[in-house]
Amino acid sequence: LAWMRKSARARTTKQTARENAFSELESQMGSLKLDDDVTVSLGQQRLGKKVIVIEHAGIKFDNNTILNDFNLRVAAGDRIGITGENGAGKSTFLNAIAGRIPLTTGIIELGETVKIAYYTQETEDIPDDKRVISYLSDVAESVTDKNGNQVSVSELLEQFLFPPFMHGTLIRQLSGGEKRRLYLLKLLLQQPNVLLLDEPTNDLDIGTLTVLEDFLSGFAGAVITVSHDRYFLDKVANQIYMFQGNGVVDRYDGLFSQYLALHADDKQNVIEKVNVEKKKTLTVQKKKLTYNEKKEWATIEDE
C-alpha cells in the first residue's frame, strides 16, 4: 500500500506486475467480510511444565549439516518463528520435532501431556466424495471452547469462512485453498496444545490467515511456525530462530522485523565490502587505451 501511494519517478513494465498483484490483493480484501468481533477460541488439553526439550541435537544428510549441537526448551505459551534461506533445514527441523525423521545426534523429548498438530506443506489425502461437514464430524461433532462452552462443527465452519451453504458441498468441488483451510480446521478440531505450522502463508488466503492469527492470539499452548512472511511472523512469534545453513542457527528474542532492522547494517557492510573488492579488481585490470581507441575517444561525444 505504501509503495502504491508513493509517486514513483517512472513505472516500468516490471513494476506493472506489482501493480496487478496489488489490484488482485485489494479485490480480495474488498470481498473479505469478517466481523470485527470474530473470535475462534477452542479449548485444548492441559499442557504440563515439560513441553519440548531439545539437547545437543544434530541432523546430517550425507555432507549436508542441518543442525549442529542445537539446544532449545519450549514452554507453554511460547511463540517461536523459524525462518532463513531455502534449503537450510527449517521443515526438516519440524519433521524431527514431530518424530518423522530421527536425529543424527542428541535428543528431543516431549512432555507426557503434549498433543501435537502439524500443519505440513502437503495436505493429507482428503476423500473427494465426502461432504465438508462429514469430513470434520469424523473427528468430533462438537468441541469445547476455552470458556467451557460447546461449539458445533457447523459453527466452527462458519468461523473459518465456510458459509452454511458450503457445509454439504462435496470436497472435490472445493478449490485448493479451501481444501487447505479445511485441513487446518481439522487439525485444530483435535484440540492440540502444541502447533507446528510449516509455511502457512504459502497457500492460505488472507481471510484464513486472519482467522488463524486470531486463534493463535488466544491459544494457551506452544506454537512453532516456519515462515518467510515478515508480517505473519510479527503477528504470531516473539522468538526468532534464523537458519543460516550448514548447521548455523541464530536466536533473537523479539519480532522478525526488529531482527531484520538490527541486521540491516551488517548486510550493508557486506555489500560495501563486496563493492570495494570489485573496485580493486577493476583497478588491477585497467589498461591503457590503444591507438584506435584514443582516436575513437576523441570524436565519441560529438558522434
Secondary structure by P-SEA (a helix, b strand, c coil): ccccccccccccccaaaaaaaaaaaaaaaaabbbbccbbbbbbbcccccccbbbcbbbbbccccccccbbbbbbcccbbbbbbccccccaaaaaaaaacccccccccccccccbbbbbbccccccccccccaaaaaaaacccccccccccccaaaaaaaacccccccccccccccaaaaaaaaaaaaaaacccbbbbccccccccaaaaaaaaaaaaaccbbbbbbcccaaaaaacccbbbbbccccbbbbbcccaaaaaaaaaaaaaaaaaaaaaaaaaaaaaabbbbcaaaaaaaaccccc
